């Protein structure tokens, strides 16, 4: 906890089961870890996900791989998923989904005589992020922002929700034990992953069908590009795309929810960002990527949200060589964690850490290794650009169309349930801007 850090200092050794774990929170210690990770950075895996792949004889994607296999797959995937050129190709897909979300909100507000809508938005944000990431990955719309999504789409979203919900309790139970007991929790987890993999199979068949029909070649999502390039085996492509699906939903929905709440209780920041959006768009039609690049305050607002509410509260590494952290020599292979939640709220790292202030990221101060919500180095989150652009486009369209207020401006209590989330989601009020 943050109090523990304040009491003990900037380094903490704890035992997790049979493992020793070194925890640090200062940016210079994170930099030391980065320098010691080698060309095959390794982090903790999720045993229940790995067990599913073994039972069903599926390949693992890069989230679950380590070593040479991880590196070779990662280098191929980087080109389509995280490079600037790859990102520009799927930007229009994410933009279309963000525009549809605004249409959905206008439609709901039009049915309300008060010309406003007060709502717990988490369920809608979950559907928005799943719709957006699926469109970018598979090149197909699920229809989750329509009034009545079809049964197949409902099954898919239910499978993703079940997989995420069952992952947390399974983190603490050996998969071998789960399989032996064969509890409902374990069966639900396996069935959910099966449904997600079946969805990937269906999308692969659709892409090949279009290709065989000789239809004009146009960009139709990340998976289609990987299939056409044929640099990765089919089972590796499927494994990675399903992991991207799993990793890109609530991990994007939660930061959006926290950002909307902070902008609602900091109206001057909300107004400044809205002004920046208007100025960026007043420069005439341009590539979407250039429009987003001319919104530094909006990007800084997301950084500020992730400082206060990091999706994962730690970043883990196993250093490949001995490393000195806070004058302690940590042996190679020891689990090390950078405490992101503690770092983000530490007065030793940030001035006025409790204050939501996006401008802090635009100052000339050295911010190296202070913004680590997406990890660092070669093993940083491969979905980083997808998530950042999806969130920026969402906020751009929402803030252009609505003023956002909140019923309560009190701090949100948070809990950690696989990711950091509010104990009770805030109620947000949306009012159209005429």
Number of C-alpha atoms within 10 A of each C-alpha: 8 12 9 11 18 11 8 9 12 19 19 16 11 10 9 9 7 6 10 13 18 18 22 26 25 23 19 15 20 23 15 14 26 19 14 18 21 15 13 17 21 21 19 13 13 14 18 24 20 17 17 20 19 12 10 11 10 16 20 24 24 22 20 20 18 17 12 11 13 19 18 12 19 20 11 14 21 15 14 20 26 17 13 13 11 19 19 20 17 25 19 16 23 26 20 14 25 25 15 17 22 19 16 15 20 19 11 13 18 13 11 10 8 9 13 20 21 15 14 15 17 17 10 17 22 23 19 25 28 25 25 28 29 24 21 26 25 24 20 18 17 21 16 22 20 12 8 10 12 12 8 11 17 14 15 20 20 14 22 21 16 18 24 20 16 20 19 16 14 18 15 11 12 12 19 12 10 16 13 8 10 12 11 11 16 21 13 16 22 22 15 23 24 17 18 22 19 15 18 21 13 11 19 18 11 15 20 14 12 12 14 9 8 9 9 8 8 8 11 18 22 23 23 22 17 21 17 12 10 11 12 16 12 13 15 16 25 26 20 21 22 21 20 20 19 20 18 20 24 24 20 23 24 25 24 25 21 21 21 23 25 24 22 22 20 18 14 11 20 21 14 13 24 24 14 18 23 15 14 18 15 10 9 9 10 10 11 15 15 12 18 18 11 15 21 16 19 26 21 18 24 19 24 23 26 25 23 20 24 26 24 21 20 21 20 19 23 22 25 19 16 14 20 14 20 15 8 9 10 18 14 15 14 18 20 25 22 24 25 28 22 25 27 27 19 19 12 13 16 16 11 12 16 13 12 19 17 19 14 16 19 12 9 7 8 8 14 11 16 21 19 23 24 20 21 16 14 17 21 14 16 21 17 17 19 23 23 16 21 26 22 21 24 25 22 22 18 22 24 17 19 19 19 24 22 20 13 13 13 9 11 16 10 13 12 13 15 17 16 19 23 16 12 11 18 22 16 20 19 22 18 18 9 5
